[in-house]
């Protein structure tokens, strides 16, 4: 679908996806198309919060991050080379 949108010259900058599609392969494909992505991530995904932690293989589960509402931190997902911005989900109910 993304390829079709690019070929049809549809103007967009971001791809929004559910955690079901949040994979290294999809992230790399989107970046190759010169687009950005926003993705929900499953709680068991691993992230390093510094370049040094990444180099040393020190990753923590996303569920262990204690992020306040509207707080974001930079980090590296395990298996994905690009730095990403991680934020907490805002959940509102009825």
C-alpha angles and dihedrals in degrees: 000000000000091000091051092051091051093046090050090052094239107171114237138130105193137052114206116203143173121241089260089073098035100113135137091246093053093046091052092046091052092048090048087058088054094247133125127233139213114197139174110231129209116247093245096060113118123232136181115213097205137034089243092053089051092051091048093047093244106151131162131200115262088234088064094059111104101210122169121223111288091009119131132187133189118241148142124255114222109262095015118098100201123087112247136197113237123199137171120258117250107224120191127176133200 
